Amino acid sequence: MYSGRVLRRLIALLLVLFAVPAIAQTAPTAPRVQTLDEALAQDAAEYAKQFDVPQAEAERRLRALADSVAVTDTIETVYRDRVAGVSIEHKPRLRILVYLTGDEAVPNRTLDADGLTVPIVFRTGAKASRDRVIWAITYHQEAIRAALPSPPAMGLDPRTGELVIVVPSATAAAQGREALRAKLEGIAGVPVRLLVLDQIDINLSAPKGGSRVEGVSPADGKRYLCTTGFTVTDGTRYGVATAAHCLDDLTYLDPKRTATPLSFVGQWGWGYQDVQINAASTPLPGLFFADTGRTVERPVTGQRSRDSTRAGDFVCHRGETTGYSCAIVQLTDFAPAGDLCGGPCLPTWVTVAGPTCRGGDSGAPVFIGTTAMGIVKGATYRGGACIFYFYMSTDYIPQPWRLVIGPTTPPVPPLPFGAIGPP
């Protein structure tokens, strides 16, 4: 949990730079709860636009990708000592690529799902296994940070089995790109590839999930905005999860701007977590807003773990600033630069391609269909443009809190909250 002093420093150094004005938003009618098929159709429409396929084909592909999770989980278990990563390829056709170390070939196979035959292609020659690279990041991160002028972002490239370390152009020029790569590779003990990029990693500060919460900072008197993620319960209390770097004292604003104070329960913001829970005074259903205008809600029917998430997976998020959008997962083992996790971040964050991310989206729900994936933490910018955002998997919601599953009707009428679960 953040101490008061650490929280004030984070607010002063990060959030004040990305304050978002509290602009009124209204919804003309009460939100409607989507069916599972309607939720899939909405996300498939975004997929169809991005990959230039018919709507029906997009829906079949998203169903097939959901069915393929169990298959790729099994493959990763069987070939654990060799797997560098698994990725999804969408063009020129949908297929699953498995990258293995060594030269021993593994026969390709196919997955038949929802009328589609999806090839599963095994490629050998990856430079290191996923387990080996993650171990290197975890145990050599401090030495890697000490070898550079500023703490870098780093992560596993699942297609090559390399540790990718992001360094600014000035650092690469001063030390020599190849000399620096060799130096860092000697520290990490695994193959390293440098990504020369002048970037900034920041938190994205902004009760149903996917809705608006605000608070006034005691440090500077300014109002800050975050987005609610998912509804949670500890078996007795109900609340909403958002990002830990949001303010402690939050007020939930429904689509009609009705304000509901949410009591602070706790925050977990070190290493692999960035999550805060604020409790509601009434039971909450497992619903979240999944459209920009907050006119439709989705039920949460399940969650997908980080280990079951693949590079190339198609996911969506609903941020209070950017609204609803969908994009492709890039990395599943990413450690942001700097000290955004109350110190160094562990390689447990998942990145999703931009350009849709801005301040105020912190805490937003990440999902596909009615499956919860994670909670938005921050983003990487270059020249003011969002390159990608990164989220915390729902794996790391602190026990005994857990997601509220299903659009159950609580004994008391639920508050009209946003992303997965009202506060």
N, C-alpha and C positions, 0 to 999 in steps of 0.2 A: 504494500500500500504506500502511496506517496505520503511523505511527511508534509506538513504545512509549508515548510520552507522550500522543499523541492517543487511542490505544486505551484507556489508563487513564482518560482524561477521559470518553470515551464510556461506559465501564463505570460509572464513579463517578456520572455525571450522569444516565444513562438506565437502564442495565440493573438497577442496584440497586433502582430503583423498581418494577421489574416482575419480580422474581425469582419463580420458580415452584417450589414444593416438589417434590422428586423423589419421586413416589408410585409404588409398584410396580404394574406392569401385567403380566398374564400371558396367554398364549394356550394353550389346551388342546391344540391340534393344530398340526402344521406348516402353514405358509401354503400355499394352493393358488393356482396361476397361472390367472388368468382368460383366456378366449378374447376376441377382439376383440368378438364379439357380446355376450358376458356383460358386458364393460366398458360397452358402449353401453347395454345394458339397465339397468344400475345407475344410470347418470347420467340416463337417460330417466325412470326412476321418480321422481327428484327434480324433473325438468322437469314431469312430469305433475301432481305435487302442487301445484307453484307456479302453473301456468297452467291447471289444471282441464281437462285433456284426457286421453283414454284413453292407455294405455301404448303401444299400436301407433302412435297419432298422434304421440306424443312421440318415439318412435324415428325415424319418418319425418322429422320436423322436424329432429332433430339430424343425420341423414344429409344432408338438404337444405342445412343451414347449412354443413356441411363442404364440400359440392360448390360452394357459392356463393362460396367464398373466391377461387377463380381468376377468377370473373366480376367481383367487386367490385375485385380487384386491377387488372384490365384497365380498368374504368371510371375508377379513380383515375389511371391512367396517361394515358388519353385526355383527361380533363378536369382534368389536374393544376393548371393555372393558375386553375381556378374552384372546385375541390372544397374545401368547408369541412369535410366529414366524411361518413361513412356510418354509419348506425345500423340496428339490427334492431328491429322492432316485433313483439310476440308476441300482443297482444290488440287488436282482436277476432279477428284472424287473423294468421298469419305473413306479414310482408312486409319488404322492404328499402327503406330511404329514403336517397336521395342528395341532399345539400344543396349547392347551387351558388351562387356569387356572380353578380351580374348579372340581367338580366331575360329573356335569350334562352332560350326554352323548349327542353327536350330531350324527345323522345317517351318515354313509359313503355315498359317491356318486361316480359317474364316469364321466369322460370327454371323449367324442368321438371326435377324431380329426385326420384327415389325415389317416383314416383306422386303428387307434389305439384306444383301450379302456384303458384310464389311470385312475386307482383308485385314489380317493381322500379320504384319511384316517384321521379321527379326533381322536386325542389322548388327554385325559384329564390329570390333575394332575400337570401341569406346576406350578412352584413356584411363578412366578410373570408375569404380562403382559409386553409386549414390551414397552408400553407407560410409565409404572411405572419405569422400569429399565433405560430407556433413561432419564427420568426426574432425577433419582438419580445420574446418571453420570454427567449430565449437572450442577446440583445444588450443588453436594457434591464433585466434582472433586478436588477443591482446598484443602478441608479438608483431602481427601484421599491421595493426593500428600504430604501434610504436615506430615502425619503419617508414611511415608516411607522414607528411606535414599535417594532414587532417584525417580523421577516421573515415575509411571508405565504406561504400556499400559493396556487398559481395553476395554471391550465390552460385548454385550449381546449374550449369547448362546441361539439361537432361539429354540433349542430343549428342553431346561429345564426351561427357564425363569430365569436363574441365571445371576448375574453380575460376569463376569470372570475378575479377576485382575491378571496380570502377575507380579510375583516377582522373584528376583534372589534367587538361592539356599542359598547364604550366609545370606540373610535377613530372609528367612524362618527358617533356622537353629538357628539364633541368637534370634529370638523372639518366636519361637515355632509355627509350622504351624497352629494348631487348635486355639491357642490363638490369633494369628495374624488374622486369618479368622474371628473370633468372633469380634475382635476389629473393623475391616473394615466393617463388616456387621452392627455393631452398628452405625457407621458413615453414611453409605449409606442408611440404613433403608430398604434394600431389601436383599434377599438371595444372598450370595457371595460364589463363588468357587475360590480357589487359583489355579493358574497354575504356578508351579515352573519351571522356564525356564531361563537359562542364555542367553540372547538375546541382540541384538543391533538393534535399529530402526534408519534407515538413509534415507535421500533423495537420489534419483538415478539420479543425473545430467548426460545429453548427449548434403521449405515452402511447397506442398501437405502434408497431415498428414502422420504420420508414416515414416518420412524421417529425414535427418540429418541437424542439425544446430550446429554451432560452434561459440565460442567467446573467446577473450583473457581477462582474469581478470585483472582489473587495480590494484588489491590488491597484486598480486604476479607475474603477467606477464605470467602466464601459460594459455594454451589453454584448454577449457572445452567443453564437448560434451553433447548435449541433443537430444531428438527426438521430432519432431512436432506431435501434436495431431490431431486436426480437423481444417478445414477451417471455418472461421467465418466472419460475416458481421454485421455492425451496420445500414445497409440500404443505406449507402453511400460509406463507405470504406470496403475493404476486407483485411483479415489478417489470420494468423495462431495462434492457441492457443498452448501453451506449459506450462511447470511448472514455477511457479513464482520464484522458487529458482535457475532457470537458469540465465545466465548473461543477462543484459539489452540489450546490443548491440550484435545482432546475425547475422550471415551470413548463408543463406540457401545453401546447396550443393546438387545438383540433382544427379541422378545416374551416370552421366558422369563427376561429380566433377565441374560442372559449378557453380560459386559462385554468389549469389544474396544477397546484403545487405537488411536487414529488419529493418524498423524504429520502435523504441520502442514506444508503445502506453501507456501501463500501466501494473501493476501487482497487484494482490490481493492475499495475503498470510497469512491471519489471521484466526485462529479457524477452519473454515469449508472449506476454499478455498486454492488452490495452483495453480493459473493460471496466465499466462502472455500472452499478445497479442502483436504481432509485425505485423505491416502493410506492405502490398505489394503495389507496385505502379500501379498494374493492377488488374482487376477483377479476381476472382478465382472460379473454379468449386468446387462442393462438392464431392471431390474425396480423397481417401487415399490409401497408399500402404498397402497391406495385405499379402505380401510374403517376405521372408528373402532377396531375391535378388533384390527387387524393380523392378520387371518386369511386375506386374499386378496391376491394381488399381481397387478400388471398389467405387461405388457411395454411398453416405449416403442417405438413404430413410426415416430415422426416428431416434428417440432416446427413450431410456427406462429410466424411473425415478428410483431413489434409492428406493423409497417406493414400486415399482413394481418388484424389484430385490429380488430373493429368495436365501437362502443358498442352494447350490447344483446346481444352474444355471451354465451352461457351457458357458464360454466366452473365447475370444482370445485377444491377444495383439501383436503388432509389434514394438519391440524396436530396436533402431539402434545398440545396442550391442548384444542382444540375438536373434534378428530376430523374426520370427513368431512362436507362440506357443499358446496352449489352455489349460485351466485347470478349476477347479471347484471353484465357489464362496464359501467362508467359513463363513464370517461374513458380515452383512450389516450395523452394528452399532458399529464401531470400533474407538477408540481414541488412536492413536500411543503414545508411551512413549516419555518422554523428552519434549522439547520445539520446535518441528519441525514446528509448525504453528505460528511462531513469538511469541510463548508462548504456553500455553496448547492447545492441539487439541480437538475439540468437537467430539462427537461420531457419525460422519457423513461419515466416510471413509469405503470403501468396501474392504475386503481382498480376495485375490485369491491365491490358493495353488501354492507353488513353484514346482520345483526348478529353473524355468526359470526366473531369474531377476538378473540384474547386473547394476553397474554404467554406465550411458549413456542412460538408458531407461527412465529417467524422461521426462514427457510430452507425452509419447507414447499413441496412441489411444487404448482404450479397446472397443471391439465390439463383436457382434455375427451376422454373415451374413452381412447385410447392415445396421444394427441398431447400432447406437453409444451408448456406455454405459458410458464411462468416460475417464479420463486422468491420467496416472500413476504418482504418487507422490514419493513413496519410498518403502522400503522393510524391513522385519525383518530377521536378520541373526542369526544363531547359529553355532559357530565353523567354520565360514567362508562360511557356506552353506545357501542358500536362503530358508527360511521356507515358506514365503508368501510375495507377494507384495500388496500394497494398492493403491487405486485410488480414485480420486475425481469424483463424478457423474457429468454428463453434466448439471444436474439441476443447478449447481452453477457457470456456465459461467456468468460473470457479464453483467447485462443489460446496454445498449441496444444491446449488442453483442449477436448473436445467431448463431447456426450452419447453414452453407450453405447446403441446401438439394438438392440432385439430380445432375447428371453430366451435368449441364447446360453449354453451351458454352458462355463464356463472349465475349464482343465485341472485346477484344484483346486476342490473343492466350495465354492460361494459362501457368504459370511457371510449370515445372515438379516437383512439390512437392510431399510429402509423405503421412502420415497417413490420417486423413480426411481433406483434404484441404490444399492447398499450401499457402505459404506466399507471 
